[in-house]
Amino acid sequence: MNEKKVNRTEIKCPWCDEVTLPKVSVLKRQYGDVRERRCSKCHKVLGAYLVEEGDFMGSIRKFQN
């Protein structure tokens, strides 16, 4: 399987307000493989989506709070 490179940029966690590099893992679930991003500081979920949906996180617009 030829998979796109995962975007590895630091983000500000909405849960703990720390700037961190998210931990990305692929989990086997009932309806398919799920790519999950978690804060490397507080370990809360930042995002989770099916692997076959592709890596669309880089194209999502981000707004300042």
HUTA-V171182 format. One line per field, one symbol per residue. ss: DSSP state (H for helix, E for strand, L for the rest). phi: phi as a letter, one per 40 degrees, with the letter a starting at -180 (. if undefined). psi: psi as a letter, one per 30 degrees, with the letter a starting at -180 (. if undefined). A space follows every 10 residues. Layout:
ss = ???
phi = ???
psi = ???
This chain:
ss = LLLLLLLLLE EELLLLLLEE ELEEEEEEEL LEEEEEEELL LLLLEEEEEE HHHLLLHHHL LLLLL
phi = .cbccccbbc bccccbgcca cccbbbbcbd bhcbcbbbcc cbgcccaaac dccgcccccc cbbcc
psi = kjklkkjilk ljkfefgkkl jkkklkkkle gakkkkkkkf efglkfkklk efflifefgk kkkk.
